[in-house]
Amino acid sequence: MLEYIDESLERFLRAAVPLSAADVDVSFEAPDRTWSAKLNRPTINMFLWDIKRSTERARSGVEEYERDGVRMRRMALPRVELRYLLSAWTNDHADERALLGGLLRAVLGSNEIPAEHVSPELADLSSLTMSLTRSGDTSMDVFKTLEGQLKPALDVTIVTDIDTGMGGATAQPVGEIAIGIADRDNPGTASRSRRVAGEVRVPGAVGCAVLSPHGSAVIDANGRFLIRAAAGDELTIELQPPRVVTVPPQGGVVIT
């Protein structure tokens, strides 16, 4: 997932500074002397140099969430702090200062990477918070370790969740809702009202009507409906052309 965070950070800074793709390159490689010797265009280096578990923003307990229409449960996701060194590399001192100033304004102007710049693969996680790391840390030692030239850089911390993939479904998806009615004085007399859940996976289905011998329903924004019906009934989905499905003895229906 680190590549998606890299992508989100680059998208944000290209839009906020801005950094034209035609004029400025972005690199995530270690900014050592071998790397810098190959540069021939203005370049922003975003070197990820430290990853550690967040203690200040740690969470605990169990949380529920929805994925592909299924309710899931998982332990609260661990949070990590990612530290990037942002530096500007050009042949002209004034251009370098201008680029670094643009990066500084962008980072200080927002405490998180706006959702429109976040990679879709991270959409289920909490916001990517962003801050300029306080002084007194050892980011300058990184340049010394990499044998890079002495250069000002922004030490930026991004805090994010890490999806461990350990979640599980809370229960099987609901296929039907049934209500049974009985007469206590006449145990042999009973009636049953059933509502069948359905999902329509056809483009343009939202808002279309669904008809059964016992009632009607409308397909919601998620492509789902709930309708009164019995086993063996035919449901008509008013698509173009209409689709007809038969209600099974148990569970719901899916139209593809």
C-alpha positions as CSV (number, residue, x, y, z in Angstrom):
1,M,0.0,0.0,0.0
2,L,3.0,2.3,0.3
3,E,2.9,3.0,-3.4
4,Y,-0.6,4.3,-3.1
5,I,0.4,6.7,-0.3
6,D,3.3,7.9,-2.5
7,E,0.8,8.4,-5.4
8,S,-1.5,10.3,-3.1
9,L,1.2,12.6,-1.9
10,E,2.4,13.3,-5.4
11,R,-1.1,14.1,-6.6
12,F,-1.7,16.5,-3.8
13,L,1.6,18.4,-4.2
14,R,1.4,18.6,-8.0
15,A,-2.1,20.2,-7.6
16,A,-1.3,22.4,-4.6
17,V,2.2,23.9,-5.4
18,P,1.5,23.4,-8.4
19,L,4.1,21.1,-10.1
20,S,3.7,20.8,-13.8
21,A,4.4,17.3,-15.2
22,A,5.9,19.0,-18.2
23,D,8.4,21.0,-16.2
24,V,9.1,19.2,-12.9
25,D,9.8,15.5,-12.2
26,V,9.1,13.7,-8.9
27,S,11.2,10.9,-7.5
28,F,11.0,8.7,-4.5
29,E,14.5,7.3,-4.8
30,A,17.2,7.8,-2.1
31,P,18.8,11.2,-2.9
32,D,22.4,10.0,-2.8
33,R,25.2,11.2,-5.0
34,T,24.6,8.5,-7.7
35,W,21.0,9.6,-8.0
36,S,21.7,13.3,-8.1
37,A,24.4,12.9,-10.7
38,K,21.8,11.6,-13.2
39,L,19.4,14.6,-12.9
40,N,18.9,16.7,-16.0
41,R,15.5,18.4,-15.1
42,P,14.1,20.2,-12.0
43,T,13.1,17.4,-9.6
44,I,11.3,17.1,-6.3
45,N,12.6,14.2,-4.2
46,M,10.1,12.6,-1.8
47,F,12.2,10.1,0.1
48,L,10.4,7.8,2.6
49,W,13.1,7.4,5.3
50,D,11.2,6.2,8.4
51,I,8.2,4.0,9.2
52,K,7.0,3.4,12.8
53,R,3.9,2.5,14.6
54,S,2.0,5.6,15.9
55,T,1.6,5.7,19.6
56,E,-0.1,9.1,20.0
57,R,-3.0,8.2,17.6
58,A,-3.2,4.4,18.3
59,R,-6.7,2.9,18.5
60,S,-8.1,-0.2,20.2
61,G,-11.3,-2.3,20.2
62,V,-13.4,-3.7,17.4
63,E,-14.9,-1.7,14.6
64,E,-17.6,-2.5,11.9
65,Y,-17.5,-1.4,8.3
66,E,-19.1,-2.3,5.0
67,R,-17.3,-3.8,2.0
68,D,-19.1,-4.7,-1.3
69,G,-22.4,-4.5,0.5
70,V,-21.4,-6.9,3.3
71,R,-21.1,-5.9,6.9
72,M,-17.7,-6.8,8.3
73,R,-16.0,-6.7,11.7
74,R,-12.3,-6.3,12.5
75,M,-9.9,-5.2,15.2
76,A,-9.2,-1.4,15.0
77,L,-6.6,-1.0,12.3
78,P,-3.0,-0.2,13.4
79,R,-1.7,3.3,12.6
80,V,1.7,4.1,11.3
81,E,3.7,7.3,10.9
82,L,5.5,7.7,7.5
83,R,8.2,10.3,7.4
84,Y,9.2,11.8,4.0
85,L,12.1,14.2,3.2
86,L,10.9,16.6,0.6
87,S,13.7,18.4,-1.2
88,A,14.1,20.4,-4.5
89,W,16.8,19.8,-7.0
90,T,17.6,22.3,-9.8
91,N,20.6,23.9,-11.4
92,D,19.4,27.4,-10.3
93,H,19.4,28.4,-6.7
94,A,16.4,30.8,-7.1
95,D,14.3,28.1,-8.8
96,E,15.2,25.6,-6.0
97,R,14.1,28.1,-3.4
98,A,10.9,28.8,-5.3
99,L,10.0,25.1,-5.5
100,L,10.9,24.5,-1.8
101,G,8.7,27.5,-0.8
102,G,5.8,26.1,-2.8
103,L,6.1,22.7,-1.0
104,L,6.3,24.5,2.3
105,R,3.1,26.5,1.7
106,A,1.2,23.4,0.5
107,V,2.2,21.3,3.5
108,L,1.5,24.0,6.1
109,G,-1.8,24.9,4.3
110,S,-3.4,21.5,4.9
111,N,-3.5,19.1,7.8
112,E,-4.4,16.1,5.6
113,I,-4.2,15.0,2.0
114,P,-7.6,16.0,0.5
115,A,-9.8,13.1,-0.4
116,E,-9.8,14.1,-4.1
117,H,-6.1,13.4,-4.3
118,V,-6.2,10.1,-2.3
119,S,-5.7,6.9,-4.3
120,P,-9.0,4.9,-4.7
121,E,-7.2,1.9,-3.1
122,L,-7.1,3.8,0.2
123,A,-10.7,4.9,0.1
124,D,-11.8,2.5,3.0
125,L,-9.2,3.9,5.4
126,S,-9.3,7.0,7.5
127,S,-7.9,10.4,6.3
128,L,-4.1,10.7,5.5
129,T,-3.1,13.3,8.1
130,M,0.0,15.4,7.2
131,S,2.2,17.6,9.3
132,L,5.6,19.3,9.2
133,T,7.8,17.4,11.8
134,R,9.0,19.5,14.7
135,S,12.6,20.6,14.9
136,G,15.1,18.6,17.0
137,D,14.7,15.4,15.0
138,T,17.4,13.7,13.0
139,S,16.3,14.2,9.4
140,M,19.5,15.9,8.4
141,D,21.4,12.8,9.5
142,V,19.6,11.0,6.7
143,F,21.4,13.1,4.1
144,K,24.7,12.4,5.8
145,T,24.0,8.7,5.7
146,L,23.1,8.8,2.0
147,E,26.3,10.9,1.3
148,G,24.0,13.5,-0.3
149,Q,25.0,17.2,-0.5
150,L,23.9,19.4,2.3
151,K,20.5,20.7,1.3
152,P,17.4,22.1,3.1
153,A,14.5,19.7,3.1
154,L,11.0,19.4,4.6
155,D,10.5,16.6,7.1
156,V,6.9,15.6,6.6
157,T,5.0,13.0,8.6
158,I,1.9,11.2,7.2
159,V,-0.2,9.1,9.6
160,T,-2.3,6.4,8.0
161,D,-4.1,3.2,8.9
162,I,-2.8,-0.1,7.6
163,D,-5.4,-2.6,6.4
164,T,-4.2,-6.0,7.7
165,G,-6.9,-7.9,5.8
166,M,-8.0,-9.7,9.0
167,G,-11.6,-8.6,8.9
168,G,-14.5,-11.1,8.8
169,A,-18.2,-11.0,7.8
170,T,-20.5,-10.3,10.7
171,A,-23.1,-12.5,9.2
172,Q,-24.4,-13.8,5.9
173,P,-26.1,-11.1,3.7
174,V,-29.9,-10.9,4.4
175,G,-31.8,-12.7,1.7
176,E,-35.3,-12.3,3.2
177,I,-37.3,-10.9,6.0
178,A,-40.2,-13.1,7.2
179,I,-43.0,-12.5,9.8
180,G,-45.0,-15.4,11.1
181,I,-48.5,-15.0,12.6
182,A,-50.2,-17.8,14.6
183,D,-53.4,-18.1,16.7
184,R,-52.6,-19.4,20.2
185,D,-56.2,-20.9,20.5
186,N,-55.9,-22.6,17.2
187,P,-52.2,-23.8,16.8
188,G,-52.8,-25.2,13.4
189,T,-53.7,-21.9,12.0
190,A,-50.8,-19.7,10.9
191,S,-49.8,-17.3,8.2
192,R,-46.4,-16.1,7.0
193,S,-45.4,-12.8,5.4
194,R,-42.1,-12.8,3.5
195,R,-40.1,-10.0,2.1
196,V,-37.5,-10.9,-0.4
197,A,-34.2,-9.0,-0.7
198,G,-32.8,-8.5,-4.2
199,E,-29.8,-7.0,-5.9
200,V,-29.7,-5.8,-9.5
201,R,-26.2,-5.6,-11.0
202,V,-27.3,-4.0,-14.3
203,P,-26.3,-0.5,-15.4
204,G,-29.2,2.0,-15.2
205,A,-31.3,-0.1,-12.8
206,V,-31.4,2.6,-10.0
207,G,-34.9,3.9,-9.6
208,C,-36.6,1.2,-11.7
209,A,-39.7,-0.6,-10.3
210,V,-39.8,-4.2,-9.2
211,L,-43.3,-5.9,-9.3
212,S,-44.5,-9.1,-7.6
213,P,-48.0,-10.5,-7.2
214,H,-48.1,-9.1,-3.7
215,G,-46.6,-5.6,-4.1
216,S,-44.0,-3.4,-5.6
217,A,-40.6,-1.8,-4.8
218,V,-38.0,0.6,-6.2
219,I,-34.3,-0.2,-6.7
220,D,-32.3,2.0,-4.5
221,A,-29.0,3.8,-5.2
222,N,-27.0,0.7,-4.2
223,G,-28.9,-1.5,-6.7
224,R,-31.0,-3.2,-3.9
225,F,-34.7,-3.7,-3.2
226,L,-36.9,-5.4,-0.7
227,I,-40.3,-6.7,-1.8
228,R,-43.2,-8.8,-0.5
229,A,-43.3,-12.1,-2.3
230,A,-43.5,-15.9,-1.8
231,A,-41.5,-18.9,-3.1
232,G,-42.3,-19.5,-6.8
233,D,-43.6,-15.9,-7.5
234,E,-42.3,-14.2,-10.5
235,L,-40.6,-10.8,-10.0
236,T,-40.6,-8.4,-12.9
237,I,-37.8,-5.8,-13.0
238,E,-38.8,-3.0,-15.3
239,L,-35.6,-2.6,-17.1
240,Q,-35.2,-2.1,-20.9
241,P,-36.1,-4.8,-21.8
242,P,-37.8,-6.1,-18.6
243,R,-36.2,-9.0,-16.6
244,V,-38.2,-11.7,-14.9
245,V,-36.9,-13.9,-12.0
246,T,-38.5,-16.6,-9.9
247,V,-38.3,-16.3,-6.1
248,P,-36.4,-19.3,-4.6
249,P,-37.7,-21.2,-1.6
250,Q,-35.1,-19.5,0.6
251,G,-32.9,-16.5,0.3
252,G,-32.9,-13.5,-2.0
253,V,-32.4,-12.9,-5.7
254,V,-29.5,-11.4,-7.8
255,I,-30.1,-10.1,-11.3
256,T,-27.0,-9.7,-13.5
